[in-house]
């Protein structure tokens, strides 16, 4: 099964072109689910699991994969999918999110499909706030168009390993604290959990947060300000954006902003769960100012403080 991902390194060229590849799988039911290939290390048959007494109900044990002990999460149970085919094969998807490695037990792994982010849509509004999807799309399978649900893995992980938004005292620059109050920051992320993590961190400093759920929504907001004659640099101090989002990803969003003279100097920090070394290269390619791997409250605050210092220095009389 690992051969399905053998060419993943060659696929990095898709990122930055508003394209992605999804690994399609089932959860012991007819419904199709997906995860972005870039967050997957490998796919293997279900290995032997060692139990973890007292662990979260969705954690079904620990497996040793390539000499590394990895917690294994039953994805079907974690997102509340009812099994209709308990006898189907079981596979393990090894992923890397937010600087941690974990495995997800799934059913049949089907294929990888190449799409554009324009093909990816947000979940329907009637799905409610508690759904475990970041987006949906449609793919051709067996001569039929099938709906695919893209799992919000960050939400799944946040419910199993609670995140801490506490800011270390040593990080705070007391000379800036009072000036941070009331500053506005734009957060662009399709995961409600990821947005909440940043919002809960920055609100401790009195920062006001404006949220957008994808790159297109954010770009339309920024352009609307420009169209109304507003100064984008006065409206917000900076922007945090995810890399992967429906309709328009963070790379394309950054590219579009850099091409618009009305806002091309906006400070942009890429905040993503994708691998750091790869994203550092993409940051330089598309013109982001900083890269942050999720979720690091202290680093978020450091970036905001650095940006405020830069803003204050540029406004000083020469």
C-alpha positions, 0 to 999 in steps of 0.5 A: 500500500505504501506505493500509493504515496511513492511519488509524493515528493514529485507532487510538491510542484502542485502546491502554489498552483492552487492545486492539491491531491487527496487520498480517498478512503472509506470508513467501513461504509459507502461514504467517501472521505479524504485527507490531503496527501501532503500530510500523509507519510505512508499507508499500511495494513493494520499492524498489531496494536498495544493497548493504552489504558486510560486513553481517549476513547478514540485512541485504540492503541499504539503501533510501532512503525519504523521503530517509532511508537505512534498513537493510533486513532480510530477515525470512524469513531472519532468523527461519529460515522456509523459502520455499515460494512464491518468486514471490509479491510482496515488500513492505517494512514500515518500522518504528520500534523502540527509537528506530531505523528499519528496514525488513523485507522480507516477502511478501504483506501481507494486512490489519489485524485488530483484537483484544484482548490476551486473544486473544493467547497466549504461544507454546507451551512446546514451541516452545523458547527460541530461537523468534522469536515473542512470541505467537500468535493466531488470525484468520478468513480465507477462512472458516477460522480461521488461526494467526498468529505474532507476531514478536519483532522485538526479538530479531531486531534484537538478533541483528543489532545487538548491545546493550550493557549497560555502565553509564556511571560518571558515572551511578552515584551512589556513595552508593547503590551499596551500598544497591542490592545485594539490592533486587528489581525486577519486570520484565514483558515478553513478549520474552525478549530485552527481559527479558535486556537489563534483567536484564543491566543491573541485575544489575551493581548487585547487583539481584535481578530477578523476571520475568513474561512478561505483565501477567496473570502479573505481576498474579497474582503481586502479588495473591498476595503481597497475599493472603499478607499480604506488603507489596508495597513490601517485596517489590520496589522497583519494576516495569518493564513493557512496553506490548504483551504477551499476555493483558494489556498494560502499560497495563491492568496499571498500571490494575489496580494503581492500583485496588488499595489494597494496592499502588496506590502501587507505582512503575511505569516503562513500558519500551517500544519504542513511540513516546515522545510517544504513550506519554508521554500514555498514562503520564499517562492510566493512572498510570505513574511514568516512561516509558523508550524501549528500550533505554537502560541508563543511563536504567534505572539512573537510574530505579532510583536515583531510586526508591531515593532516594524510598524512602529519603526516605519511610522517614526519621523525620520 
